[in-house]
Amino acid sequence: MDISTISRATRGKYVETPYGIYELKHYFAYSITLNDGKEISTHQVKLALKELIKDEDKHNPLSDEELKDKLIKLAYPVARRTVAKYRGQLQLPVARLRKEL
């Protein structure tokens, strides 16, 4: 089945476990395929993105385009829109709001 079909079918559905109530989507891992054909979790890409933002120059923060270029150099083939999406999911602000004076 296509991932979008499964996503729509599980949206808004929850399961009660001895450890709490979780949305069914919690149990699915999303992945991306690297240039060499290896699949990795999007969680790894998000960790790399978080590190790049943490280590950036706070007086001149990196734009989403620059973050995309750095991730590509780290062998993570992502688009700028994907960087913006992951940054939003990590609740990290855009470059102009990360800038310190």
C-alpha positions as CSV (number, residue, x, y, z in Angstrom):
1,M,0.0,0.0,0.0
2,D,1.1,3.6,-0.6
3,I,2.3,5.5,2.5
4,S,-0.4,8.2,1.9
5,T,-3.2,5.6,2.1
6,I,-1.9,4.3,5.4
7,S,-1.4,7.8,6.7
8,R,-5.0,8.8,5.9
9,A,-6.3,5.5,7.4
10,T,-4.5,6.0,10.7
11,R,-5.0,9.8,11.0
12,G,-6.9,10.6,14.3
13,K,-6.8,7.0,15.5
14,Y,-5.3,6.1,18.8
15,V,-4.3,2.9,20.7
16,E,-4.4,2.4,24.4
17,T,-1.3,0.5,25.8
18,P,-0.1,-0.2,29.3
19,Y,2.3,2.7,28.8
20,G,-0.3,5.3,27.7
21,I,-2.4,6.3,24.7
22,Y,-0.6,6.9,21.5
23,E,-1.6,7.9,18.0
24,L,-1.1,5.0,15.5
25,K,1.3,7.1,13.5
26,H,3.6,7.0,16.5
27,Y,4.5,3.4,15.5
28,F,5.5,4.2,11.9
29,A,9.0,5.2,11.1
30,Y,9.5,7.5,8.1
31,S,12.7,7.2,6.1
32,I,14.6,8.8,3.2
33,T,16.8,7.0,0.7
34,L,20.4,8.2,0.4
35,N,22.3,8.5,-2.9
36,D,23.8,5.0,-2.3
37,G,20.4,3.4,-1.9
38,K,20.6,3.0,1.9
39,E,17.5,4.0,3.8
40,I,17.8,6.1,7.0
41,S,15.2,7.5,9.4
42,T,14.1,11.1,9.0
43,H,15.0,11.3,12.7
44,Q,18.7,11.2,11.8
45,V,18.2,14.0,9.3
46,K,16.4,16.1,12.0
47,L,19.2,15.5,14.5
48,A,21.8,16.6,11.9
49,L,19.7,19.7,11.2
50,K,19.4,20.5,14.9
51,E,23.2,20.2,15.3
52,L,23.8,22.5,12.3
53,I,21.5,25.2,13.8
54,K,23.0,24.8,17.2
55,D,26.5,25.3,15.9
56,E,25.7,28.1,13.5
57,D,27.0,31.7,13.9
58,K,24.2,33.3,15.9
59,H,25.0,36.8,14.4
60,N,24.6,35.4,10.9
61,P,22.3,32.4,11.0
62,L,21.9,30.0,8.1
63,S,19.0,30.2,5.8
64,D,17.0,27.1,4.8
65,E,18.8,27.1,1.5
66,E,22.2,27.1,3.2
67,L,21.1,24.4,5.7
68,K,19.9,22.3,2.7
69,D,23.4,22.7,1.1
70,K,25.1,21.7,4.3
71,L,22.9,18.6,4.7
72,I,23.6,17.6,1.1
73,K,27.3,17.8,1.9
74,L,26.6,15.5,4.8
75,A,25.0,13.0,2.3
76,Y,21.4,13.8,3.2
77,P,19.6,14.5,0.0
78,V,16.9,16.9,1.1
79,A,15.1,19.8,-0.6
80,R,14.8,23.3,0.9
81,R,11.1,22.7,1.6
82,T,12.0,19.6,3.5
83,V,14.4,21.5,5.6
84,A,11.7,24.1,6.4
85,K,9.3,21.3,7.3
86,Y,11.7,19.5,9.6
87,R,12.8,22.9,11.2
88,G,9.1,23.6,11.9
89,Q,8.6,20.1,13.4
90,L,11.6,20.7,15.6
91,Q,10.0,24.1,16.6
92,L,13.1,26.0,15.5
93,P,12.4,29.5,14.1
94,V,13.4,30.9,10.7
95,A,16.9,32.4,10.3
96,R,15.8,36.0,10.9
97,L,14.3,35.1,14.3
98,R,17.3,33.1,15.3
99,K,19.6,36.1,14.8
100,E,21.2,37.6,17.9
101,L,22.5,41.2,18.0
